[in-house]
Amino acid sequence: IRDAITVVRDLGAQYLWVDSLCIVQDGNDEKNREMGKMWQVYAGATLTIS
């Protein structure tokens, strides 16, 4: 995460999305609902890091 934060700052980007932190991992219903929207996150991404 720290390396990703550094990259985001160096690029001058405003946001960092970490799906394991931004999506509740405990509730299957909520997780499934949010996973269905992930294409929107990736479509608007400046950069993806895996």
Legacy VTK file of the C-alpha trace (Angstrom):
# vtk DataFile Version 3.0
C-alpha trace
ASCII
DATASET POLYDATA
POINTS 50 float
0.000 0.000 0.000
2.805 2.425 0.829
4.392 1.922 -2.581
1.024 2.508 -4.250
0.555 5.719 -2.256
3.979 6.877 -3.416
3.092 6.173 -7.055
-0.225 8.011 -6.719
1.479 11.037 -5.192
4.258 11.033 -7.789
1.651 10.988 -10.567
-0.286 13.808 -8.942
-3.394 11.648 -8.797
-6.072 12.521 -6.289
-7.382 9.079 -5.334
-6.187 5.558 -4.605
-8.697 2.710 -4.725
-7.753 -0.491 -2.899
-10.662 -2.863 -3.351
-9.735 -5.070 -0.402
-9.985 -1.968 1.807
-12.791 -0.110 0.022
-15.225 -3.032 -0.250
-16.515 -4.744 2.886
-15.133 -8.277 2.646
-17.312 -9.856 5.347
-20.780 -9.553 3.819
-21.314 -11.631 0.689
-24.393 -9.675 -0.440
-22.675 -6.307 -0.226
-19.424 -7.685 -1.629
-21.211 -9.222 -4.624
-23.138 -6.008 -5.259
-19.967 -3.915 -5.181
-18.006 -6.393 -7.289
-20.645 -5.935 -9.982
-19.657 -2.260 -10.157
-15.904 -2.817 -10.363
-15.881 -2.242 -14.111
-16.751 1.403 -13.386
-13.743 1.773 -11.107
-11.368 0.201 -13.613
-12.889 2.058 -16.579
-12.167 5.371 -14.881
-8.740 4.411 -13.607
-5.655 6.316 -14.640
-3.483 3.372 -13.639
-3.990 -0.103 -12.215
-1.432 -1.864 -10.047
-1.714 -5.557 -9.336
LINES 1 51
50 0 1 2 3 4 5 6 7 8 9 10 11 12 13 14 15 16 17 18 19 20 21 22 23 24 25 26 27 28 29 30 31 32 33 34 35 36 37 38 39 40 41 42 43 44 45 46 47 48 49
